Amino acid sequence: MEHWAPPPEPATKLGRHRQLCPSAGIHVSPIALGAMNIGDKWGGIGMGAMDKESSFKLLDAFFEAGGNFIDTANNYQDESSEEFIGEWMEKRGIRDQMVIATKYSTNYKQRSTEILQKTHYTGNSVKAMHISLEDSLRKLRTDYIDIFYVHWWDYTSSVEEIMNGLHHLVAQGKVLYLGISDTPAWIVSKANNYARMTGKTPFVIYQGSWSILQRDFERDIIPMARSEGMALSPWAVLAGGRIRTDAEEQKRRETGEKGRMLAQSNWERTEDERKVCLGLEKVAAEVGAKSISAVAIAYVLQKTPYVFPIVGGRKIEHLHANIEALSIALSPEQIAYLEGILPFDLGFPFNVFSIDKPNEPDTALHSPASRPPALKGAELSQSLLWACLFLHDSSLRVADPVESTDCSLLQVSTTQSYRMSFWAPPPEPATKLGRHRQLCPTAGIHVSPIALGAMNIGDKWSDLGMGAMDKEGSFKLLDAYYEAGGNFIDTANNYQDESSEEFIGEWMEKRGIRDQMVIATKYTTNFKRGATDIPQKTHYVGNNIKAMHISVEASLKKLRTNYIDILYVHWWDYTTSVEEMMNGLHHLVAQGKVLYLGVSVTPTWIVTKANNYARMSGKTPFVIYQGPWSILRRGFERDIIPMARHEGMALSAWSVLGSGKIRTDAEEERRRETGEKGRTISGQEWERTEDERKMCQALEKVAAEVCASSIGAVAIAYVLQKAPYVFPVIGGRKVEHLHANIEALNITLSPEQISYLEGILPFEIGFPFDVVGDGSEYNWVQKSAGHFDKWPVASAIRPSPN
């Protein structure tokens, strides 16, 4: 019927779009336009750049040739790549016709001089993901991204954190498909398996460096992608511009045009690169190709199916020359010839067991001949058939994982000594508070090693024996903490009758630093205690979903933010079920209102029960536990630390300074004389007991040994060095006390000093730990069976004594 007649043939074969892969039905142009050169900020770093007019001309030429697939990233051209593409699509009115792939992970604020703390603009954590995506949506002038890539694997964020966070973006409609780049094959397989087992969104496309000059991609990435039903999107297909003829090289030498030098110390080709280019020239003559680049692109297009090479450049004539690759058919002999020019070792285990042919012991098996070959022309209808064949090919299996070297974002030499000033680290922070640490094995977000406790920030609790601070004093303390490198603030819905959250929210808004900070707050406690205008306060307390909903909405408003980094269950109420609570908390994460979950003042068996329920049902588990712990109060060490170790959770210790009881005799006498006294909430005496005094004298002794200026710093160092992933929450109202506490990060306690402090006061570990231990070493029953070497558990970060 004429009504359903196909449209006119596209201007070039770039307009003959192909299904992305068996697991994604979207159709894209067979070559993606690489947008690393689109933008005007990288001209001075050896990458090349384009002004807006030139960028729009290249984008227009790609679109008019039938292209609809553009590949960019949050950091390309210092963000101007996304900005130019967004403006171009908006002006042309073609957003929905285009497939836009962008990425997060790389520090896209690398060269920004306006941002002091850049910790959360890099990495795979949910916070980095959240910030980057929102910025990309704004720059691209769109409300959704077609393909959102993990740019590279950071080895700190867990598979669970990343896949849950990415899935929530899909659920929110902000992202349609997920991709992953520059990551070992076994991690991709693990991530996709987790996604499928928990009902999350898996990756459908893999991006990495691949060319006839660099064939490592063929080792395990291709077999993995085939087994996973993923597309492949290789970059550096033209080897960073190194694929050129002798004549072209001579022309560049004479004109001074040269080539890309960001990742190479010499723009000229090596002898091996020249050999391959001569081979490409020979094949180009055989197939009647006008350029050797087109032959190089044809190689990756025809090596395996579902390949969509990313080809950049700045010249329209180069774009059209590259499109010629879609008209080239390479014979098996020509592919073998090109592959034979340089040696390539497939390596173990692929040289023993291959996914592409029967193993030697299994020669009686049929070769998987039904597996689809690569497209050697624009045969779109064939690809639909191949997808069906792929999905029903029971002979597919995952190749054995192998160790993989770290991938670079650019085509770089394998020589580790070459460093690019472009990626130079920022200046050292003002104090070690600015040396941020991964929160825990299950959360990739990075925070300062000491959190600022905000119980004193606010002006409502002075009459409760807690102390308070007016807004000016609060802002001065917050500024001092931030300027020292701190980014981790711990507050709660009820602190200072809500003025704590209010002051923090106003401070962040005025300083314009919300995304640089990690804000932990809590629900459960009655945060309307001081409200005389609310007669019924039933729903302002407890763990139930209504209390949760009311508290979170109020906290978001007070903190002047649209998301909370860490939301704690403040304490266990013994009435709300684990299922109700974890479902409710997960919904907040899925809605983008909360990034991570924590739990405080709760029995360990409830924490593990809750986390197990979350994992088994595809919900969000707790990643941090908070409770009182100090050298004066060591019950935390009984089962909280072993539980957190097994759960992969961080530990956030409060009352590390014994609620102000850790002080010298001289300090106590001064307080007595001045009438300053100390905290008296909960009926406690402000003066120390005899046991507390003994411990403080011991801390004073150790402080002298390690040359510490305060015993408080030694007490903080104790919890920091007792176990890994510990982030003490330290409050106070004076800037000088803050700096004194930061000294803890410079103190190294010896095992003997730790044992000495622990021996001052009796502490019974109790049953069953006095029988079976805590798992850090073999217990006496196990040792009775033989001699064992125990794999060490993770240890705390300890400052160098030098």
C-alpha positions in Angstrom: 0.0 0.0 0.0 1.2 3.4 -0.9 0.5 4.6 2.7 3.1 2.2 4.0 5.7 2.7 1.2 9.3 2.9 2.4 10.9 6.3 2.5 13.4 7.3 -0.2 16.9 5.7 -0.1 19.2 7.6 2.3 21.9 9.8 1.0 24.6 7.2 2.0 24.7 3.7 3.6 25.1 5.5 6.9 21.3 5.9 6.8 20.7 2.1 6.6 20.3 1.7 10.3 20.9 -1.5 12.2 19.5 -3.1 15.3 21.9 -2.4 18.1 22.1 -6.0 19.4 19.9 -9.0 20.2 19.1 -7.5 23.6 18.2 -4.0 22.4 15.7 -3.3 19.7 16.8 0.3 19.0 18.2 0.9 15.5 21.3 3.1 14.9 23.5 4.1 12.0 26.3 1.5 11.4 29.0 4.1 12.3 28.7 6.4 15.3 30.1 9.9 15.1 32.7 10.3 17.9 32.2 13.7 19.5 35.5 14.0 21.3 36.6 16.8 18.9 33.2 18.6 18.9 33.7 21.5 21.3 36.2 24.3 21.7 38.1 23.6 24.9 40.9 21.1 24.1 42.7 22.8 21.3 45.7 23.5 23.5 46.2 20.0 24.8 47.1 18.1 21.6 43.5 16.9 20.9 42.1 19.4 18.5 38.9 21.3 18.9 36.2 22.9 16.8 34.3 26.1 17.2 30.5 26.0 17.3 30.0 26.8 13.6 32.4 24.1 12.5 30.9 21.6 15.0 27.4 22.3 13.6 28.6 21.8 10.0 30.1 18.4 10.9 27.0 17.4 12.8 24.8 18.5 9.9 26.9 16.5 7.4 26.6 13.4 9.6 22.8 13.8 9.9 22.3 14.5 6.2 24.3 11.4 5.3 21.8 9.4 7.4 23.7 9.2 10.7 21.7 9.1 13.9 24.3 7.8 16.5 26.5 10.3 18.3 28.9 9.3 21.0 30.0 11.9 23.6 30.9 12.0 27.3 30.5 14.3 30.3 34.1 15.5 30.1 34.7 15.8 26.3 36.1 19.2 25.5 35.6 20.3 29.1 31.8 19.8 28.7 31.4 21.9 25.6 30.9 18.7 23.5 27.6 17.9 25.2 26.7 21.6 25.2 27.2 22.0 21.4 25.4 18.8 20.6 22.4 19.8 22.8 22.2 23.2 21.2 22.5 21.7 17.7 19.7 19.2 18.3 17.4 21.8 19.8 18.0 24.3 16.9 17.4 21.5 14.3 14.4 20.1 16.2 15.7 16.5 15.8 16.2 15.3 19.4 14.0 12.2 19.0 15.6 11.3 15.7 19.0 11.0 17.3 20.5 8.3 19.5 22.8 10.1 22.0 25.3 8.1 24.0 27.2 9.8 26.8 29.2 8.7 29.8 30.0 9.3 33.4 33.0 8.3 35.5 35.6 10.7 34.3 36.2 13.9 36.3 34.4 16.4 34.0 35.3 19.3 36.3 39.0 18.5 35.9 40.0 22.0 34.7 37.4 24.0 36.6 38.9 26.5 38.9 35.6 27.3 40.6 35.2 24.0 42.4 37.5 23.3 45.3 36.4 19.7 46.0 36.1 17.5 43.0 35.8 14.1 44.7 32.2 13.5 43.5 32.8 14.4 39.9 34.7 11.2 39.2 34.2 7.5 39.7 31.3 5.1 39.5 29.6 5.8 42.8 25.8 6.6 42.8 26.6 10.2 43.8 29.0 10.7 40.9 26.4 9.0 38.7 23.6 11.3 39.9 25.6 14.5 39.5 26.9 13.7 36.1 23.6 12.5 34.7 21.8 15.6 35.8 24.5 17.8 34.3 24.5 15.9 31.0 20.7 16.2 30.7 21.0 19.9 31.2 23.9 20.3 28.7 22.3 18.1 26.1 19.0 20.0 26.5 17.0 16.8 26.8 15.0 14.9 29.4 16.4 11.5 28.5 19.7 9.9 27.4 19.5 7.0 24.9 22.6 5.2 26.0 24.4 5.9 29.3 27.9 4.4 29.7 30.0 3.7 32.7 33.1 5.2 31.2 35.6 3.1 33.0 35.7 0.7 36.0 36.9 2.4 39.2 37.5 -0.7 41.3 35.9 0.9 44.3 32.2 1.0 43.6 30.6 -2.4 43.8 28.7 -4.1 41.0 25.6 -3.9 43.2 25.8 -0.2 43.8 26.4 0.6 40.1 23.7 -1.6 38.7 21.1 -0.6 41.2 21.9 3.1 40.6 21.8 2.7 36.8 18.6 0.8 37.0 16.9 3.6 39.0 17.9 6.0 36.2 16.2 3.8 33.7 13.1 3.4 36.0 13.0 7.2 36.3 12.9 7.5 32.5 16.1 9.5 32.4 18.1 6.7 30.6 16.9 4.2 28.0 19.8 1.8 27.6 23.0 1.1 29.6 26.5 0.7 28.3 29.9 0.0 29.8 33.4 1.0 28.5 37.0 0.1 29.3 36.2 -2.6 31.8 37.4 -6.2 32.1 35.1 -8.8 30.5 34.6 -10.7 33.7 33.2 -7.6 35.5 30.8 -7.0 32.7 29.5 -10.6 32.9 29.2 -10.4 36.7 27.3 -7.1 36.5 24.9 -8.4 33.9 24.3 -11.6 35.8 23.5 -9.6 38.9 21.1 -7.4 36.9 19.2 -10.3 35.5 19.1 -12.2 38.8 17.6 -9.2 40.6 15.3 -7.8 37.9 17.6 -4.8 37.1 18.6 -3.4 33.7 21.7 -5.1 32.1 24.3 -3.5 29.8 23.5 -3.9 26.1 26.7 -2.3 24.6 30.4 -2.4 25.3 32.9 0.3 24.3 36.6 -0.1 24.1 39.8 0.5 22.1 40.0 -1.8 19.0 41.7 -1.5 15.7 43.8 -3.6 13.3 46.8 -2.0 15.2 45.5 -2.9 18.7 43.6 -6.2 18.7 43.4 -7.0 22.5 39.7 -6.4 22.2 39.4 -9.7 20.3 40.8 -11.7 23.2 37.9 -11.8 25.5 35.7 -8.8 24.9 34.2 -10.1 21.6 33.4 -13.6 23.0 31.9 -12.0 26.2 29.7 -9.6 24.2 28.5 -12.4 22.0 27.5 -14.5 25.0 25.8 -11.5 26.7 24.0 -10.5 23.5 25.7 -7.1 23.6 26.7 -4.7 20.9 30.3 -3.5 20.5 31.3 0.1 20.0 35.1 0.3 19.4 36.9 3.6 19.6 40.4 4.4 18.3 39.5 2.4 15.2 41.9 4.6 13.3 44.4 4.3 16.1 44.2 8.0 17.2 44.9 9.1 13.6 48.0 6.9 13.2 46.4 5.0 10.2 47.6 7.1 7.3 49.6 6.7 4.1 53.3 7.6 3.7 52.2 10.4 1.4 49.8 11.8 4.1 52.6 11.6 6.7 55.0 13.5 4.4 52.3 16.1 3.7 51.8 16.6 7.5 55.6 16.8 8.0 55.8 19.5 5.3 52.8 21.6 6.4 53.4 21.2 10.2 49.8 19.9 10.6 51.1 16.8 12.4 48.5 14.8 14.4 47.1 14.1 17.8 49.8 14.2 20.5 47.8 14.0 23.8 48.6 10.4 24.5 51.8 10.0 22.4 55.1 11.7 22.7 55.6 11.5 18.9 53.0 12.2 16.3 54.8 10.1 13.6 54.1 6.4 13.2 56.3 3.7 14.5 57.7 1.1 12.0 55.1 -1.4 13.0 52.3 1.1 12.4 53.8 1.9 9.0 53.9 -1.8 8.1 50.2 -2.2 8.9 49.4 1.0 6.9 51.2 -0.4 3.9 49.1 -3.6 4.3 46.0 -1.6 4.4 47.1 0.3 1.3 47.6 -3.0 -0.6 44.1 -4.2 0.4 42.5 -0.8 -0.5 43.9 -1.2 -4.0 42.4 -4.7 -4.2 38.9 -3.7 -3.2 39.0 -0.3 -5.0 38.8 1.7 -1.8 39.8 5.4 -1.9 41.3 5.5 1.6 43.1 3.1 3.9 41.0 4.4 6.8 37.9 2.9 5.2 39.6 -0.5 5.0 40.6 -0.2 8.7 36.9 0.6 9.6 35.7 -2.3 7.4 37.9 -4.7 9.3 36.2 -4.1 12.7 32.8 -4.0 11.0 33.3 -7.4 9.4 35.1 -9.2 12.1 32.0 -9.9 14.2 28.4 -8.8 14.2 26.8 -5.9 16.1 29.8 -3.7 15.8 29.3 0.1 15.6 32.7 1.8 15.3 33.1 5.3 16.7 34.8 7.5 14.2 35.6 11.1 15.0 37.5 13.8 13.1 36.9 17.4 12.3 36.7 17.5 8.5 33.6 16.7 6.5 35.6 15.1 3.7 37.1 12.7 6.2 33.6 11.8 7.4 32.5 10.9 3.8 35.8 9.0 3.3 35.0 6.9 6.4 31.5 6.1 5.2 33.0 4.3 2.3 33.8 1.5 4.7 30.1 0.5 4.5 30.6 -0.4 0.8 33.7 -2.5 1.2 33.6 -6.3 1.4 36.8 -7.9 2.7 37.5 -11.5 1.9 38.5 -14.0 4.7 41.9 -14.0 3.0 42.3 -10.3 3.1 41.3 -10.2 6.8 43.8 -13.0 7.5 46.5 -11.1 5.6 46.0 -7.9 7.6 46.0 -9.9 10.9 49.3 -11.5 9.9 51.3 -8.4 9.5 52.0 -8.0 13.2 52.2 -10.7 15.8 49.2 -11.1 18.1 49.1 -13.6 20.9 45.6 -14.6 21.8 46.9 -15.8 25.2 45.6 -18.2 27.8 43.0 -19.5 28.1 41.8 -18.5 24.6 44.7 -20.3 22.9 43.4 -23.5 24.6 39.7 -23.1 24.7 38.0 -21.0 22.1 34.4 -19.9 21.8 34.7 -19.7 18.1 35.6 -23.3 17.3 35.1 -26.7 18.9 37.7 -27.6 21.5 40.1 -30.4 20.5 38.4 -33.0 22.8 35.0 -32.0 21.4 35.6 -32.4 17.7 32.5 -34.6 17.5 30.3 -31.6 18.2 28.8 -29.5 15.5 30.5 -26.1 15.0 28.1 -23.3 15.9 27.6 -22.5 12.2 24.3 -20.8 12.8 26.0 -18.0 14.7 25.6 -14.8 12.7 28.5 -13.4 10.7 29.3 -9.7 10.5 27.4 -7.5 8.1 29.3 -7.0 4.8 26.9 -4.5 3.5 23.7 -2.8 4.6 21.7 -6.0 5.0 19.3 -4.9 7.7 16.7 -7.6 7.2 19.4 -10.2 7.7 20.4 -8.8 11.1 16.8 -9.3 12.3 17.1 -13.0 11.4 20.5 -13.2 13.0 19.1 -11.8 16.2 16.6 -14.7 16.3 19.4 -17.2 15.6 21.5 -15.7 18.3 18.8 -16.0 20.9 18.2 -19.6 20.2 21.9 -20.6 19.9 22.3 -23.0 22.9 26.0 -23.6 22.0 27.0 -20.2 23.3 29.0 -20.1 26.5 31.0 -17.5 28.4 34.8 -17.5 27.8 36.9 -18.1 30.9 37.8 -14.8 32.6 41.3 -13.6 32.4 43.3 -10.9 34.0 42.9 -7.6 32.2 45.2 -4.6 32.2 43.7 -1.2 33.0 42.2 0.4 30.0 43.0 4.1 29.3 40.4 6.6 28.1 42.8 7.4 25.2 45.0 5.5 22.9 48.1 5.5 25.1 51.5 3.8 25.1 51.8 0.8 27.5 54.8 2.5 29.0 53.7 3.5 32.5 56.3 6.2 32.8 54.5 8.6 30.4 52.2 11.0 32.4 49.9 13.5 30.9 49.7 16.8 32.6 46.1 17.0 31.6 45.3 14.3 34.2 47.6 15.7 36.9 46.1 15.4 40.4 44.9 18.6 42.1 47.0 20.4 44.7 47.3 18.7 48.1 44.4 19.5 50.4 44.8 21.9 53.3 44.7 19.0 55.8 44.5 15.2 55.6 40.7 15.7 56.0 40.8 16.3 52.3 42.3 12.9 51.5 39.0 11.3 50.9 38.3 7.5 51.3 35.9 5.0 49.8 33.0 4.6 52.2 33.1 0.8 52.2 33.3 -2.2 49.8 29.6 -1.9 48.9 29.6 1.8 48.3 31.9 3.6 45.9 31.3 7.1 47.2 34.3 8.8 48.8 34.2 10.9 52.0 36.5 12.6 54.3 37.9 10.3 57.0 36.3 12.3 59.8 32.6 13.4 59.6 31.5 16.6 61.2 28.8 15.9 63.7 26.0 18.5 63.5 24.2 17.9 66.7 25.5 21.2 68.0 24.8 23.1 64.7 21.6 25.0 65.4 20.2 27.3 68.0 17.5 25.4 69.9 19.1 23.0 72.4 21.1 25.3 74.7 18.6 24.7 77.5 18.9 20.9 77.3 22.5 20.8 78.4 23.7 20.1 74.9 25.0 23.4 73.7 23.9 25.3 70.6 25.3 27.7 68.0 23.8 30.7 66.3 23.8 30.8 62.5 27.0 32.9 62.3 28.9 30.5 64.6 27.5 27.5 62.7 28.6 28.9 59.3 32.1 29.6 60.6 32.5 26.0 61.8 31.1 24.6 58.6 33.4 26.8 56.5 36.4 25.7 58.5 35.5 22.1 58.1 35.0 22.5 54.3 38.2 24.5 53.8 40.1 21.8 55.7 38.9 19.4 53.0 35.9 17.9 54.8 32.9 16.8 52.8 31.0 14.5 55.2 28.4 16.0 57.5 26.2 14.0 59.9 22.9 15.4 61.1 19.4 14.2 61.9 15.8 15.3 61.4 15.5 16.3 65.1 18.9 17.8 65.9 18.5 21.2 67.5 14.7 20.9 66.9 15.3 20.9 63.1 17.5 24.0 63.0 20.6 21.8 62.3 19.3 20.7 58.9 18.0 24.2 58.2 21.4 25.8 58.9 23.3 23.2 56.9 20.9 23.6 54.0 21.2 27.4 53.9 25.0 27.2 54.2 25.3 24.8 51.3 22.9 26.9 49.2 24.8 30.1 49.9 28.2 28.5 49.2 26.9 26.7 46.1 28.5 23.4 47.1 25.7 20.9 47.5 27.1 18.3 45.1 30.5 18.5 46.7 29.1 17.5 50.1 28.0 14.2 51.5 25.0 14.8 53.8 23.9 12.1 56.1 20.6 12.6 58.0 18.2 10.3 59.9 14.6 9.6 60.5 12.8 7.7 63.3 13.2 10.2 66.2 10.3 12.6 66.9 11.5 15.7 65.1 8.5 17.8 66.2 9.4 17.6 69.9 9.6 21.3 70.2 6.5 22.1 68.1 3.7 23.4 70.3 1.3 23.8 67.4 1.1 20.0 66.6 -1.2 18.2 69.1 -0.8 14.7 67.5 2.8 13.6 67.0 2.3 9.9 66.4 3.5 10.0 62.8 6.6 11.9 63.5 8.3 9.0 65.2 9.2 5.4 64.4 10.4 3.3 61.5 7.1 2.9 59.6 6.6 4.1 56.0 4.5 7.1 56.9 7.0 8.4 59.5 9.7 7.8 56.9 7.8 9.7 54.2 7.0 12.7 56.3 10.6 12.9 57.7 12.4 12.6 54.4 10.2 15.2 52.7 10.8 17.6 55.6 14.5 16.9 55.5 14.7 17.6 51.8 13.0 20.9 52.3 15.2 22.0 55.3 18.4 20.9 53.6 17.4 22.7 50.4 18.2 19.8 48.2 16.5 17.2 46.0 18.4 14.2 47.3 20.0 12.9 50.5 23.3 11.2 50.3 22.9 8.8 53.2 19.6 8.3 55.1 19.8 6.5 58.4 17.3 4.5 60.3 18.1 6.4 63.6 17.1 3.5 65.9 15.1 0.3 65.8 11.5 0.7 67.0 10.6 -3.1 67.3 7.2 -2.5 65.8 7.8 -1.9 62.1 8.7 -5.1 60.1 12.0 -5.5 58.3 10.0 -5.9 55.0 8.0 -2.7 55.4 11.1 -0.7 56.3 13.4 -2.0 53.6 10.7 -1.7 50.9 10.0 1.9 51.9 13.7 2.8 52.0 14.2 1.2 48.6 11.4 3.2 47.1 13.1 6.4 48.2 16.3 5.3 46.5 14.4 4.3 43.3 12.8 7.8 43.4 16.2 9.4 43.4 15.5 11.1 46.8 18.1 9.0 48.7 21.4 7.6 47.4 22.6 5.3 50.2 21.1 3.7 53.3 22.4 3.5 56.8 21.2 2.1 60.1 22.0 3.3 63.6 21.6 1.9 67.1 20.1 -1.4 66.0 21.0 -5.0 67.0 23.3 -6.7 64.6 20.9 -9.6 63.9 18.3 -7.2 62.7 20.8 -5.4 60.4 21.8 -8.7 58.8 18.2 -9.8 58.5 17.3 -6.6 56.8 20.3 -6.7 54.4 19.6 -10.3 53.5 16.0 -9.5 52.7 17.1 -6.6 50.6 19.6 -8.6 48.6 17.2 -11.5 48.0 14.4 -9.3 46.9 16.4 -6.9 44.7 16.2 -4.0 47.2 18.8 -1.6 48.5 20.8 -2.8 51.5 22.4 -0.8 54.3 26.0 0.3 53.6 26.9 2.0 56.9 26.2 1.4 60.6 26.3 4.1 63.2 26.6 3.7 66.9 28.5 4.9 70.0 32.1 3.7 70.2 35.2 5.0 72.1 38.1 3.8 74.1 35.8 4.4 77.1 32.8 2.4 75.6 33.9 -0.6 73.6 30.7 -2.6 73.3 30.8 -1.7 69.6 33.7 -4.1 69.2 31.8 -7.1 70.4 29.6 -7.9 67.4 29.1 -4.6 65.4 32.6 -4.7 63.9 32.5 -8.4 62.8 29.0 -7.9 61.4 30.0 -4.9 59.4 33.1 -6.7 58.0 30.9 -9.6 56.7 28.3 -7.2 55.3 30.8 -5.0 53.6 29.5 -2.0 55.6 31.2 1.2 56.8 31.2 2.1 60.5 30.3 5.6 61.7 31.2 5.9 65.4 29.7 8.7 67.5 30.6 9.6 71.1 34.2 8.9 70.2 35.3 11.5 72.7 33.0 10.1 75.4 30.5 12.9 75.0 33.2 15.4 76.0 34.5 13.3 78.9 37.9 12.7 77.3 39.8 15.7 78.7 42.9 16.3 80.7 43.0 17.0 84.5 44.1 20.5 83.7 41.1 21.0 81.3 38.7 19.7 83.9 40.1 22.1 86.5 39.8 25.0 84.1 36.1 24.2 83.4 35.5 23.9 87.1 37.0 27.3 87.7 35.3 29.1 84.8 31.9 27.4 85.3 32.0 26.2 81.6 31.4 22.6 82.7 30.3 20.2 80.0 27.4 18.3 78.4 24.8 17.2 81.0 22.0 15.8 78.8 20.4 12.5 79.9 21.2 13.3 83.5 24.9 12.7 83.2 27.4 14.5 85.5 29.7 16.8 83.6 32.7 15.7 85.7 34.5 12.5 84.9 34.3 9.3 86.9 37.5 7.8 88.3 37.5 5.2 85.5 37.2 7.9 82.9 40.0 9.9 84.6 42.3 6.8 84.5 41.7 6.4 80.8 42.4 10.1 80.1 45.7 9.8 81.9 46.6 6.8 79.8 45.7 8.8 76.6 47.9 11.6 77.9 50.8 9.2 78.2 50.3 7.9 74.7 49.9 11.4 73.3 53.3 12.3 74.7 54.8 9.2 73.1 53.4 10.1 69.6 53.9 13.8 70.1 50.2 14.6 69.8 49.0 17.9 71.0 45.7 16.6 72.4 44.4 13.4 74.0 41.2 13.8 71.9 43.2 13.2 68.8 44.7 10.0 70.3 41.1 8.8 71.2 40.0 9.4 67.6 43.1 7.7 66.2 42.2 4.6 68.3 38.8 4.0 66.5 40.3 5.0 63.1 43.0 2.3 63.4 41.1 -0.4 65.1 39.2 -1.5 62.0 38.9 -0.4 58.3 36.1 1.7 56.9 35.6 3.7 60.1 34.5 7.3 59.9 34.2 8.8 63.4 31.6 11.5 63.8 33.1 14.4 65.8 31.1 17.4 66.8 32.0 20.5 68.8 31.5 24.2 68.5 35.0 25.6 68.3 37.1 25.8 65.2 40.3 25.3 67.2 38.8 22.0 68.5 38.1 20.9 64.9 41.7 21.4 63.9 42.9 19.6 67.1 40.7 16.6 66.2 42.1 16.6 62.6 45.5 15.9 64.1 44.2 12.3 64.6 44.9 11.7 60.9 48.6 12.2 61.5 48.9 9.8 64.4 50.1 6.3 64.1 49.4 4.1 67.1 51.5 0.9 67.6 49.9 -2.4 68.4 51.5 -2.1 71.8 49.9 1.4 72.4 46.5 0.1 71.4 46.8 -2.9 73.7 48.0 -0.6 76.5 44.9 1.6 76.1 42.6 -1.4 75.9 44.1 -2.7 79.2 43.3 0.3 81.3 39.6 -0.7 81.9 38.2 -4.2 81.9 36.2 -5.3 78.9 34.5 -8.6 78.5 34.0 -9.7 74.9 31.2 -12.1 76.1 29.5 -15.1 74.7 29.7 -16.4 72.0 32.7 -14.4 71.0 34.8 -15.6 73.8 34.3 -19.1 72.4 34.3 -18.7 68.6 36.1 -15.4 68.2 35.2 -12.7 65.6 36.5 -14.4 62.4 39.6 -12.3 62.1 41.7 -15.4 62.9 41.2 -19.1 63.3 39.6 -20.0 66.7 41.0 -22.6 69.1 38.8 -25.4 67.8 40.1 -24.9 64.2 43.7 -24.6 65.4 43.4 -28.0 67.1 43.0 -29.7 63.7 46.3 -28.4 62.2 48.4 -25.5 61.1 46.8 -22.8 58.9 47.8 -19.6 57.2 44.9 -17.2 57.5 44.1 -14.9 54.6 44.3 -11.4 56.2 41.2 -9.3 56.6 41.3 -5.7 55.5 43.2 -3.5 57.7 42.7 0.1 58.7 44.5 3.0 57.0 47.5 4.0 59.2 49.5 7.1 58.6 53.2 6.5 58.0 55.2 7.0 61.1 57.7 8.9 59.0 
